């Protein structure tokens, strides 16, 4: 079992983030959200693209061995799934 985390979802849309987290929770897939709490703390905050240019979009990461299952759970949620 690897401790490597891989990104399975990226978004600048807070609504899609909530939907993605709910989908993973429903499938009991543990995840980490990178960048969610710092979007408004650096520079000018969320620029017109919906995310902070310095930090990039919010990312959901899961253990490598759960990545395929997570991607399946996220199918159809946003353009970056």
C-alpha positions in Angstrom: 0.0 0.0 0.0 1.5 3.3 -1.1 1.2 6.6 0.6 1.3 8.5 -2.7 -1.5 10.9 -3.3 -2.7 11.7 -6.8 -5.0 14.4 -8.0 -8.3 13.2 -9.3 -10.3 16.5 -9.5 -9.6 20.2 -10.0 -12.1 23.0 -10.0 -12.5 26.7 -9.4 -16.2 26.3 -8.8 -17.1 26.0 -5.1 -20.4 24.3 -6.0 -18.6 21.6 -8.0 -16.2 21.1 -5.2 -19.1 20.4 -2.8 -20.7 17.9 -5.3 -17.3 16.1 -5.8 -16.7 15.8 -2.1 -20.3 14.4 -1.6 -19.7 11.9 -4.3 -16.5 10.7 -2.7 -18.1 10.6 0.7 -21.0 8.5 -0.6 -18.5 6.0 -1.9 -16.5 6.2 1.3 -13.3 7.3 -0.5 -11.0 9.2 1.8 -9.5 12.3 0.2 -7.5 15.5 0.8 -8.5 18.9 -0.6 -5.5 21.1 -1.5 -5.9 24.9 -1.9 -9.4 25.3 -0.6 -8.6 27.4 2.5 -6.0 29.7 0.9 -7.8 30.9 -2.2 -8.7 34.3 -0.7 -5.5 34.8 1.4 -2.9 35.4 -1.2 -2.6 38.4 -3.5 -5.9 39.6 -5.0 -7.8 36.5 -4.1 -10.0 34.7 -6.6 -9.4 36.4 -10.0 -12.0 36.3 -12.8 -11.1 32.7 -13.5 -12.7 31.7 -10.1 -9.4 30.8 -8.4 -6.3 32.4 -7.1 -3.6 32.7 -9.9 -0.9 32.0 -7.3 -2.4 28.8 -5.9 -4.3 27.5 -8.9 -7.6 25.7 -8.7 -8.6 23.6 -5.7 -7.5 20.0 -6.1 -8.9 16.8 -4.6 -6.3 14.1 -4.0 -6.6 10.5 -3.1 -4.3 7.5 -2.4 -2.9 6.2 -5.6 -4.7 2.8 -5.2 -8.1 4.5 -4.9 -7.6 6.9 -7.9 -9.5 4.8 -10.5 -12.4 4.3 -8.1 -12.5 8.0 -7.2 -12.4 9.0 -10.9 -15.4 6.7 -11.5 -17.3 8.3 -8.6 -16.5 11.8 -10.0 -17.5 11.0 -13.6 -19.8 13.7 -15.0 -19.0 16.3 -12.3 -17.6 19.4 -14.0 -15.2 19.6 -16.9 -12.1 18.5 -15.0 -13.3 15.2 -13.7 
